[in-house]
Amino acid sequence: MKSLKPILSFLIFTVVIAIPPLLLKYLDGGDMLVPGFWGIFFFMSAVTLLIIVFVLAVQKKNSEMYAQAFLGATTFKLLVCLFFVLIFLRKTHPDKLFFVVDFMYIYFLNTVFEIYGLLRNLRNQNSR
């Protein structure tokens, strides 16, 4: 049951960070969003969700491996996202400035949530 709270928090967070691009798309015409923005958004959200589930599963099985799993999963996420960017830029040729802004918006907000949520969970575990 404890694992359900971070996952639900992440899903709510995902909806919240999807609102500004939706507003931008419908109010301003969406010129600042690169083609394939929603593919990037859902890919990175899915990777972040998998990381959260993986780290919570490791915590449940062996709490001593939590920090190593967290660092390994964060490194894995970085590498997966870099490969995704490489493939995405080879297939499509978006405006570079808008792509960097869109990518950083998604990547950093997901990473900040991941770090905050999982470290908060670790802090709660240590206080017991």
N, C-alpha and C positions, 0 to 999 in steps of 0.2 A: 504494500500500500504506500510505503514511503517513496517508492520509485515512481509512482503515478503523479505525484505533485510536481516534480521537476519537468516531467514530460508535458503535463498540461500547461505549466507555466511557459514552456517553450512554444507550444502551439498558439497560445494567446499572444506571446511575443511576436511570433511570425505574422500573425494577422495584423498586429499593430505596425510592424515595419513595412507591411505591404500597402498600408493606407497612403503614405506620401507619394509613392510612385503611381498609384491609381489616381490620386487627385491630380498629379502632374500630367498624367496621360489625358484625362478627361477635361481638365480646365485649361491647360496650356497647349494641348495638341500633342504632347508626348515627344517633341523633337529632341529632348535631352535624354530620352531613354534609347539605348542602342537596340537594334533589331535582335531579338533573342533574349531580351532582358528577363522575361519571365522564366525562360529555360534556365538561365544562370541562377535566378532567385530560387527556383524549386530544387535545382541540383544542390546548391550550397545549403539550403535548409534541410534537405534530406541527409546530406553528409553530417551536418551538425547534429541532427536527431539521432543518427546512428552512433555518433561519438558519445552522446549523452547516455544512450541506452547501454552501450558497451562499458563505459566507465562505471555506471551504476551497477551493472551485472558483476563487474570485477569487485566492486566494493562489497556487494552482497556475499560473494564467494570467499574472498580473502581481503579483508580490509587493509592489511599491511602492504598490499600491492597497489593500492589506490593511487598514490602519487606517481608511480612508474607508469601505470596504465593511462593516467591523465596526460603525462608528458608525451608518451608514445602516441596516444590518440591525437593530440594536438599537432605533433609532427606529421603524422599520417594525413591529417586534414590539410595541412599546408602543402604537402607534396601533391595530394590529389587535386587540390585547387589550382596549383601551378600547372599540372598537366592539362587540366581542363581549359585553362586560359590559353595554353599553347595550341591545343587543338581548335578551340573556338576562334582564335585569331588567324589560324591557317585556313579555316573553312569560310569564315566571314571576314569582311574588312570594314569594321565599324570605325566611326570617328574616334580617334585615339583618346582625346580628352574626355569625351563623354563615357567611353568604355572604362577608363580608369576611375572616374568618379562613381559610376554605377557599380563597378566591381568592389571598390573600397567601401561603399555604402553597405553593400550586402555582407562582404567578408568581415569587416571590422565589427559591425553590429552583432553578427552571429558569434564571432569569437568573444566579444565582450560578454554576451549573455552566457556563453558556454563557460567561460572562466568564472564569472560571478556566481552562476548557479552551482557549478560543481565545487568551487571553493567554499561557498556557503554551506553546502552539504558536508564537506569535509570538516568545517569548523563545528557544525552541529554534532558530528561524530566524535570529535576530540573532546567536546565539553561533557560527554557522558562519563 
